Amino acid sequence: MSDHQTAPGGSPFDAFNLDSRIRAGIVDAGYTIPTPIQEQAIPFVLEGRDVLGLAMTGTGKTAAFMLPILQRLTRGPLRRPRVLIVAPTRELAEQINETAAVLGRHTKIRSAAIYGGVGKGPQVAAIKRGTEILVACPGRLLDHIGAGDIDLSTIEVLVLDEADRMLDMGFLPDIKRILRYVPNREQTMLFSATMPADIRGLADAILRDPETVQVDVIAPAKTVSHALYPVPETLKSKLLHAMLEETRTSRVLVFTRTKHRAKRLAADLDKRGYRVAALQGNMTQNRRQEAMNGFKGGKYDILVATDIAARGIDVSEISHVVNYDMPDTVDAYTHRIGRTGRAAATGQAVTFAVQDDETMVRDIERVLGKPIERRRMEGFDYGAFAPESQRPAPKKSVYRSRSFHGAERGGLPAQRR
């Protein structure tokens, strides 16, 4: 029993009056206390209301819609598609599918993940065997519809998850096409971390008198500490090596701006003996899944990823997120660091900043509502190998120390092979 597990007499989840088989799945999943998004959303979803959910990654939103969906499916026909969940990436689709499998383990409810990059055969077979929940990426779903593999006329519930990311990836035309194939749906949910105008327009178009539930839309988890390490571009890899040597970590997720840099940095860390994998868009689906599963299962301690490739990572033991490259937007920063500090655990977000990053640093600080602590790594030679133009600048730069501290030191550096 977890330290936070309620005594055998009951669980906080009991208040939702879920089927006993689903409550058993909640125990299997290790859930103990509903997160704020779950507390707010589950009652509305159980009532059959349309829901607009504003929540960032790591807030427990998948279970917020999956638990009441499973409750719905315990009544009514089986072995036909009744729920369609649309997600932007293969990794997120697989994560949602796994959540459905764990929470619904003690029921007869089946789910299937539908995404590109792998053969259609196993997906078609799963559909023909009969499944109640389809978790799909837009492109491959439309392929199956066009081939006559899937009939969505029996769909009762539609969920659009991470809708802002789907629009960023250009999926809005596909979503509009998919909507035409689910004319008989009774309930629609849209979840998004942000609410730009196009998402608001989509929500207005597809949701009927929705309940809005909102949890920390922009502000990162309060359990995450933030630190900025001003460093010349040429010294980033050396600083990362030094940090991994000196800092107590469990799992470490490192973000880079490009696929090429993710691949190159992972190869460099591998040569240095770290248990590391890369996750970037040019990899085959099998290799991506192996990297994800290896990181989740402990085969790898470090995962070097790009933003889109990392979407859907759900690993509770991530102690550090390192922004090797500054993200392009404040939203991207929020999504990245949402991978740590989950479920009330503490985490650290470390960002390497060059002089050109000053504007983005100020934007992030405005969202956080406070300055990010500037740190220096004790004993690290910041002047070595750096061109004169990239050496620490005078005041009014991100290089200026407001409160420099040495990196945290501990007894357990990242594990090596």
Secondary structure as UniProt FT lines:
FT   TURN            3..4
FT   TURN            8..9
FT   HELIX           12..16
FT   HELIX           20..29
FT   HELIX           36..46
FT   TURN            47..48
FT   STRAND          51..55
FT   TURN            57..58
FT   HELIX           61..73
FT   STRAND          83..86
FT   HELIX           90..103
FT   TURN            104..106
FT   STRAND          111..114
FT   HELIX           121..129
FT   STRAND          133..136
FT   HELIX           138..147
FT   TURN            153..154
FT   STRAND          157..160
FT   HELIX           163..168
FT   TURN            169..170
FT   HELIX           172..180
FT   TURN            183..184
FT   STRAND          187..192
FT   HELIX           197..206
FT   STRAND          211..215
FT   TURN            222..223
FT   STRAND          224..230
FT   HELIX           233..235
FT   HELIX           236..246
FT   STRAND          251..255
FT   HELIX           259..271
FT   TURN            272..273
FT   STRAND          276..279
FT   TURN            281..282
FT   HELIX           285..297
FT   STRAND          302..305
FT   HELIX           307..310
FT   TURN            311..312
FT   TURN            316..317
FT   STRAND          318..323
FT   HELIX           330..337
FT   TURN            338..339
FT   HELIX           342..344
FT   STRAND          347..353
FT   HELIX           355..357
FT   HELIX           358..368
FT   STRAND          373..374
FT   TURN            378..379
FT   TURN            384..385
FT   HELIX           388..390
FT   TURN            398..399
//
